Amino acid sequence: MPNEQTLRAQVRDFVDTVLLPLEGRYLNEPWAAVVGALDGARAEARARGLWAPHLPVAMGGCGLSLLDFAAVSEELGRTPIGHYALNCQAPDIGNMELLHAHGSVAQRKQWLGPLARGEIRSCFAMTEPERAGSNPTWLEARAERDGDDYVISGHKWFTSAADGAAFAIVMAVTDALAPPHKRASQVIVPTTTPGYSLVRNIKVMGDAGEGYATHGEVRFDKCRVPVTNRIGDEGEGFTLAQARLGPGRIHHCMRWMGICERALDLTCRHAATRELSPGVVLGTRQSVQHMIADSRAEIDAARLLILETARQIDAHGAAAARESVSTIKFFAAGVLQRVLDRAIQVHGALGMTDDTPLAYWFRHERAARIYDGADEVHKSVVARRILKGYGVVVRE
C-alpha cells in the first residue's frame, strides 16, 4: 500500500484527469445519461488501486486509517463525483463500516460484500418528517416482533440515495417501554420487500436529483423481514448510530474542505482573469482580496481541527473524541457555507449557474449545518462539557 502522501497524489491525479472532465456532464445531464461514464471512472479507480480507501485490504480496499483517509477525502471532495468514483460515498461508506464492525457473518456476506465491490448501493433510513431530527431517540417507526420476523411500519425522509438502493438500514423502535436510548434497533430491509416504497425524491432548493444524488421520502408499510436482519443486539440502534456517525463526521468534514479548496481555487482563478475594465482584473479590488484571505485562513483552521480529531479517534475511539467531533461538525460546516458564499459573490452571475460546481454545492451543502446534528445541538454538546468544569451541570 502506498504511503499517505503518495496515495494523495495519486488520488489528485485521478480527480484531475478522470473526474473533472466528467463534472460538467454530471452537473448538466440526467443521471441516466452520465452513469455509464461514471461506472467507467469507478472501474479506472479500481484499476489504479484507489478503490474503497476506507476498507481493509482483504476486502479490496486500501486499508487506510481514519487520519490517512481524511487526506484522501479532501482530494475527492474537490468534485461532486469524487467519493462516488472510489466507492466511499455517503451513506454507503457509513453502512459499510457499520456492517464490517457489527454485522453478522451472514449479513457481511449478503450485503457488505456486494456493497464493498460496488455492485449495489444502500441507504440509511432514520430521519422522520413527523419527529424532530435533533432527537434521534424519539422515533415513530416501529419494528414489531412476530415470531422469527420483524414487521416494520414507518415514514422516513431524507433517506439519501434511496433511489436505486438495494437495501435500507432502518432505525425503528423495537421496545417502546425501554429507556430512550435503548428503544430502537437497526434492521436491514431489502428495497424489494413488499410494503417498501420510495414515495419521491425530495426537491432540495428546486433540485430533486436522480439515482445516487438524491434524498428520498420512503414508507415501510408492514414490511416483514427476518429477525436475523437486525444489526447487533435489540435496543442497540442509538449506540450503533453514534458509532457510525463519529467517523462519518470526519468523512463529511474533510469532504467539505475539498469543496472549500476547489471553491477558493475557482475564486482566485476568476479574480486573476476577470477584467473590470481593460487591464484591470477583479483581484485588484481590496474587498475581493479580503474574501480570499478570510477563506484561506478559515479553511486552514478547520482542516487542523479535523485532522486532530481524526487522530484522536484513531488513538482512542469516537466516544473519547465526542467533544472534538461536535466542534469540527459545526465549525467546518460554517466555514463551508461562508467559503461557498464568497466564491459565488466573486463569480457574480456566473456563480449562480451550473457552469461551475459552486451553485450545486451551495444548494446541496447548505444542509451541512443541519444533517448529522444541527449546529445548535453540537454547540450545546461542546458548551456543556466546558461548563461542567466550572460546576455548571445542564441536563441533556
HELIX and SHEET records of a PDB file:
HELIX    1   1 GLU A    4  PHE A   14  1                                  11    
HELIX    2   2 VAL A   15  LEU A   19  3                                   5    
HELIX    3   3 LEU A   20  ASN A   28  1                                   9    
HELIX    4   4 TRP A   31  ALA A   47  1                                  17    
HELIX    5   5 VAL A   57  MET A   59  5                                   3    
HELIX    6   6 LEU A   66  LEU A   76  1                                  11    
HELIX    7   7 GLY A   82  ALA A   85  1                                   4    
HELIX    8   8 ASP A   92  HIS A  102  1                                  11    
HELIX    9   9 VAL A  105  GLN A  107  1                                   3    
HELIX   10  10 ARG A  108  LEU A  112  3                                   5    
HELIX   11  11 GLY A  113  ALA A  116  1                                   4    
HELIX   12  12 PRO A  180  LYS A  182  5                                   3    
HELIX   13  13 VAL A  227  ASN A  229  5                                   3    
HELIX   14  14 GLY A  237  THR A  273  1                                  37    
HELIX   15  15 LEU A  282  THR A  284  5                                   3    
HELIX   16  16 GLN A  286  HIS A  316  1                                  31    
HELIX   17  17 ALA A  319  ALA A  321  5                                   3    
HELIX   18  18 ARG A  322  HIS A  347  1                                  26    
HELIX   19  19 GLY A  348  MET A  352  5                                   5    
HELIX   20  20 LEU A  358  GLU A  365  1                                   8    
HELIX   21  21 ARG A  366  ARG A  369  5                                   4    
HELIX   22  22 ASP A  375  LYS A  388  1                                  14    
SHEET    1   A 4 SER A 122  ALA A 125  0                                        
SHEET    2   A 4 PHE A 167  VAL A 173  1                                        
SHEET    3   A 4 ALA A 184  PRO A 190 -1                                        
SHEET    4   A 4 ARG A 230  ILE A 231 -1                                        
SHEET    1   B 4 ARG A 142  ASP A 146  0                                        
SHEET    2   B 4 ASP A 149  SER A 160 -1                                        
SHEET    3   B 4 HIS A 215  PRO A 226 -1                                        
SHEET    4   B 4 TYR A 196  ASN A 201 -1                                        
SHEET    1   C 2 GLU A 275  SER A 277  0                                        
SHEET    2   C 2 VAL A 280  VAL A 281 -1                                        
END                                                                             
